[in-house]
Amino acid sequence: MQAEMEMYGMKPNEVAEVFKVCGAKIVDRVQDEWAGKEWVSFRYSVVKNSPVA
């Protein structure tokens, strides 16, 4: 038996909105080819926003 991983594309602005709603901030976004050459894909570096005191 071989494991399967399903991937679903999202537009970068949708990814940014998900992180924003979760209280996180994108600090870096790098285009990569992890999803294959037929996809435009990105690797995100994200930090959790500090609570306001």
DSSP file (Angstrom, degrees, kcal/mol; ACC not computed):
  #  RESIDUE AA STRUCTURE BP1 BP2  ACC     N-H-->O    O-->H-N    N-H-->O    O-->H-N    TCO  KAPPA ALPHA  PHI   PSI    X-CA   Y-CA   Z-CA
    1    1 A M              0   0    0      0, 0.0     2,-0.4     0, 0.0     0, 0.0   0.000 360.0 360.0 360.0 133.4    0.0    0.0    0.0
    2    2 A Q        -     0   0    0      1,-0.0     2,-0.1     0, 0.0     0, 0.0  -0.911 360.0-119.0-112.3 135.8    1.3    3.4   -1.0
    3    3 A A        -     0   0    0     -2,-0.4     2,-0.4     1,-0.0    -1,-0.0  -0.398  25.9-150.6 -70.4 145.8    0.4    6.6    0.9
    4    4 A E        -     0   0    0     -2,-0.1     2,-0.5     2,-0.0    -1,-0.0  -0.917   7.9-163.0-117.1 145.7   -1.4    9.3   -1.1
    5    5 A M        -     0   0    0     -2,-0.4     2,-0.4     2,-0.0    -2,-0.0  -0.984   9.9-154.2-127.9 121.0   -1.3   13.1   -0.5
    6    6 A E        -     0   0    0     -2,-0.5     2,-0.4     2,-0.0    -2,-0.0  -0.745   9.6-165.9 -93.9 141.5   -3.9   15.2   -2.1
    7    7 A M        -     0   0    0     -2,-0.4     2,-0.4    28,-0.0    -2,-0.0  -0.971   4.9-164.1-127.2 143.4   -3.2   18.9   -2.8
    8    8 A Y        -     0   0    0     -2,-0.4     2,-0.1     2,-0.0    -2,-0.0  -0.994  22.6-122.3-128.4 129.6   -5.6   21.6   -3.7
    9    9 A G        -     0   0    0     -2,-0.4     2,-0.3    32,-0.0    32,-0.1  -0.390  26.9-175.0 -72.8 145.7   -4.6   24.9   -5.2
   10   10 A M        -     0   0    0     -2,-0.1    -2,-0.0     4,-0.0    -1,-0.0  -0.988  29.6-111.4-135.5 145.6   -5.4   28.3   -3.5
   11   11 A K    >>  -     0   0    0     -2,-0.3     4,-2.0     1,-0.1     3,-1.0  -0.512  32.2-116.3 -72.0 145.3   -4.7   31.8   -4.8
   12   12 A P  H 3> S+     0   0    0      0, 0.0     4,-2.4     0, 0.0     5,-0.2   0.843 116.1  54.9 -53.2 -36.4   -2.1   33.6   -2.8
   13   13 A N  H 3> S+     0   0    0      1,-0.2     4,-1.7     2,-0.2     5,-0.1   0.836 107.0  51.2 -68.6 -29.5   -4.6   36.2   -1.6
   14   14 A E  H <> S+     0   0    0     -3,-1.0     4,-2.1     2,-0.2    -1,-0.2   0.894 109.4  50.0 -70.4 -40.0   -6.8   33.4   -0.2
   15   15 A V  H  X S+     0   0    0     -4,-2.0     4,-2.2     1,-0.2    -2,-0.2   0.936 110.1  50.7 -60.9 -46.4   -3.8   32.0    1.6
   16   16 A A  H  X S+     0   0    0     -4,-2.4     4,-2.3     1,-0.2    -1,-0.2   0.885 109.1  51.2 -59.6 -40.0   -3.0   35.4    3.1
   17   17 A E  H  X S+     0   0    0     -4,-1.7     4,-2.7     2,-0.2    -1,-0.2   0.892 107.2  53.1 -66.3 -39.9   -6.6   35.8    4.3
   18   18 A V  H  X S+     0   0    0     -4,-2.1     4,-1.6     1,-0.2    -2,-0.2   0.943 111.6  45.5 -60.3 -47.5   -6.6   32.4    6.0
   19   19 A F  H  <>S+     0   0    0     -4,-2.2     5,-2.9     1,-0.2     4,-0.2   0.911 112.3  51.7 -62.6 -41.5   -3.5   33.3    7.9
   20   20 A K  H ><5S+     0   0    0     -4,-2.3     3,-1.7     1,-0.2    -2,-0.2   0.929 108.9  49.5 -60.7 -46.5   -4.9   36.8    8.8
   21   21 A V  H 3<5S+     0   0    0     -4,-2.7    -1,-0.2     1,-0.3    -2,-0.2   0.824 109.4  53.5 -61.6 -32.0   -8.1   35.2   10.2
   22   22 A C  T 3<5S-     0   0    0     -4,-1.6    -1,-0.3    -5,-0.2    -2,-0.2   0.424 122.1-107.0 -84.1   1.0   -6.0   32.8   12.3
   23   23 A G  T < 5S+     0   0    0     -3,-1.7    26,-2.7     1,-0.3     2,-0.3   0.814  78.2 126.6  79.3  30.8   -4.1   35.7   13.8
   24   24 A A  E   < -A   48   0A   0     -5,-2.9     2,-0.4    24,-0.3    -1,-0.3  -0.796  48.0-143.3-120.4 163.2   -0.9   35.1   11.8
   25   25 A K  E     -A   47   0A   0     22,-3.2    22,-2.5    -2,-0.3     2,-0.5  -0.989  15.5-129.5-129.3 132.3    1.4   37.2    9.6
   26   26 A I  E     +A   46   0A   0     -2,-0.4    20,-0.2    20,-0.2     3,-0.1  -0.699  26.7 174.6 -78.3 123.5    3.2   36.2    6.5
   27   27 A V  E     +     0   0A   0     18,-2.9     2,-0.3    -2,-0.5    19,-0.2   0.590  66.9  11.5-104.4 -15.5    6.9   37.3    6.8
   28   28 A D  E     -A   45   0A   0     17,-1.4    17,-2.6     2,-0.0     2,-0.4  -0.968  54.0-170.5-160.2 145.4    8.2   35.7    3.7
   29   29 A R  E     -A   44   0A   0     -2,-0.3     2,-0.4    15,-0.2    15,-0.2  -0.966  11.3-175.8-140.4 122.7    6.8   34.1    0.5
   30   30 A V  E     -A   43   0A   0     13,-2.5    13,-2.9    -2,-0.4     2,-0.2  -0.972  24.7-127.1-123.6 128.6    9.1   32.3   -1.9
   31   31 A Q  E     +A   42   0A   0     -2,-0.4    11,-0.3    11,-0.2     2,-0.2  -0.536  40.7 165.0 -71.4 137.9    8.1   30.8   -5.2
   32   32 A D  E     -A   41   0A   0      9,-2.6     9,-1.0    -2,-0.2     3,-0.1  -0.795  45.1-123.0-140.9-177.5    9.2   27.1   -5.5
   33   33 A E    >   +     0   0    0     -2,-0.2     3,-1.8     1,-0.1     5,-0.1   0.001  66.7 121.9-120.2  27.0    8.5   24.0   -7.6
   34   34 A W  T 3  S+     0   0    0      1,-0.3    -1,-0.1     2,-0.1     3,-0.1   0.796  78.0  49.8 -61.5 -28.7    7.4   21.6   -4.8
   35   35 A A  T 3  S-     0   0    0      1,-0.3    -1,-0.3    -3,-0.1     3,-0.2   0.405 126.1 -92.6 -90.5   3.2    4.1   21.1   -6.5
   36   36 A G    X   -     0   0    0     -3,-1.8     3,-1.5     1,-0.1    -1,-0.3  -0.174  40.8 -76.3 102.8 161.4    5.7   20.3   -9.9
   37   37 A K  T 3  S+     0   0    0      1,-0.3    -1,-0.1    -3,-0.1    -3,-0.1   0.693 124.1  64.7 -69.7 -18.4    6.6   22.5  -12.9
   38   38 A E  T 3  S+     0   0    0     -3,-0.2     2,-0.3    -5,-0.1    -1,-0.3   0.541  99.8  62.5 -82.4  -5.0    3.0   22.6  -14.1
   39   39 A W  S <  S-     0   0    0     -3,-1.5     2,-0.7    -6,-0.1    -4,-0.1  -0.869  76.4-134.2-115.8 150.2    2.0   24.5  -10.9
   40   40 A V        +     0   0    0     -2,-0.3     2,-0.3    -5,-0.1    -7,-0.1  -0.938  42.3 174.7 -96.7 115.0    3.0   27.9   -9.6
   41   41 A S  E     -A   32   0A   0     -9,-1.0    -9,-2.6    -2,-0.7     2,-0.3  -0.874  18.4-158.4-128.0 159.1    3.6   27.2   -5.9
   42   42 A F  E     -A   31   0A   0     -2,-0.3     2,-0.5   -11,-0.3   -11,-0.2  -0.946  13.3-140.9-134.0 151.1    5.0   29.2   -2.9
   43   43 A R  E     -A   30   0A   0    -13,-2.9   -13,-2.5    -2,-0.3     2,-0.4  -0.967  26.5-153.9-110.2 128.9    6.5   28.4    0.4
   44   44 A Y  E     -A   29   0A   0     -2,-0.5     2,-0.5   -15,-0.2   -15,-0.2  -0.834  12.9-156.8-108.3 139.9    5.3   30.7    3.2
   45   45 A S  E     -A   28   0A   0    -17,-2.6   -18,-2.9    -2,-0.4   -17,-1.4  -0.979  27.0-179.9-109.6 126.0    7.1   31.7    6.5
   46   46 A V  E     -A   26   0A   0     -2,-0.5     2,-0.3   -20,-0.2   -20,-0.2  -0.956  16.7-165.7-133.5 143.0    4.5   32.8    9.0
   47   47 A V  E     -A   25   0A   0    -22,-2.5   -22,-3.2    -2,-0.4     2,-0.4  -0.936  29.3-111.5-124.4 151.4    4.5   34.0   12.6
   48   48 A K  E     -A   24   0A   0     -2,-0.3   -24,-0.3   -24,-0.2     2,-0.1  -0.652  38.8-113.7 -78.9 133.9    1.7   34.3   15.1
   49   49 A N        -     0   0    0    -26,-2.7    -1,-0.1    -2,-0.4     3,-0.0  -0.408  30.7-113.7 -67.0 142.3    0.8   37.9   15.9
   50   50 A S        -     0   0    0     -2,-0.1    -1,-0.1     1,-0.1     2,-0.1  -0.543  34.4-107.0 -74.1 140.3    1.5   39.0   19.4
   51   51 A P        -     0   0    0      0, 0.0     2,-0.4     0, 0.0    -1,-0.1  -0.412  35.1-111.2 -65.6 145.0   -1.5   39.8   21.5
   52   52 A V              0   0    0      1,-0.1    -3,-0.0    -2,-0.1     0, 0.0  -0.640 360.0 360.0 -78.9 129.3   -2.1   43.6   22.1
   53   53 A A              0   0    0     -2,-0.4    -1,-0.1    -3,-0.0    -3,-0.0   0.464 360.0 360.0 -84.4 360.0   -1.5   44.4   25.8
